[in-house]
Amino acid sequence: WGSEKRGRGVRERTHYDQYPSLDGEVGNRDVLSSYIPVHSSEISPIDGVMMIATDISDLVASNARQQRLVTASVIAVLAALYGLLFFIVRHADHVIRKQNEQRMHIQQNLQHVTTHDALTNLPNRVVLLDRVTQSLTSDARRNNLLAYAVIDLDTFQVLNKSLDHHLAHTALHTAA
């Protein structure tokens, strides 16, 4: 009532379990009460306060329905976006896994190509040097002796030029 005494109107929303009306007593109503100060003249003090009560129950119920509808719509849109994102991420994961498998396969092939002879598919000099170094290091620790032999096919180039390449390759395979 403080604002009414200063000459300003006040509004408040109130919920009533039972509310008296011209139609009799009604229940479960939301009411907007407006309190308006009454003056006998513009310069006179407030003579009284007039209360106007407006039933806003239908408006409150409509507002609650709209809020539920908006909430359900937002949840539905978020669920659809989540489902779409799930399939996008799943597909991306599949693509990444496939690319990783391809990369590993390429690395294995590259490793094989760099450590094996293209013609005989036997380990090449890189592997030989690695194994000899490992053996020398291991035998030096154990005070063992190591011996190895190298066979050089000096006439292979002559064989390759004079015979059919296929026959020369077969001879190289047999020697290996």
C-alpha positions, 0 to 999 in steps of 0.5 A: 500500500506504500506506492498507492499512498504516494499516488502511483498505481500498483499491480500484482499477480495472485493465485487463489484456491477460492475466489469470490466473483459475481458468478459465485465462488470460483476455484483455482484462479490466477488474478491480476489485481490493480490498485489505483489511488483515488483523489477528490482533486488533483492536489488533495491527498489520496482519499482511497484506493480502487482495486480492479481484479482481472481473471488471467487464468486462461492467459496463464494456462495458455502461456504454460502450454506455449512454454511446454510446446517450445520446450518440446520443440527445442528438445526435439530439435536438439535430439535430431541434431544429436542424432545427425552429429552421432552419424557424422562422427561415426562416419568420420571415425570410420574414415579415420580408421580406414586412413590409418589402416592404409597409412600402416599398410603403406609404411609396412610396404615402404619398410619392406621395399627399403630392406629387401631386394626387388628382384629376389625379395631377399633382405638387402645390404641395409638389413645385412649391415644391421644384422652384422652390426648386431651380431658383432655387438652381441658377440663382443659382449660375450667374447665370441668370435664371428665369421661371415662370408659374402658371395659376389656374382661377378659374371651376373651382369654378363649373364643378364645381357647374354641370356634372357632376363627371365633365365638370369633372374632364375639363376639369381634366385637359385644362387640366393 
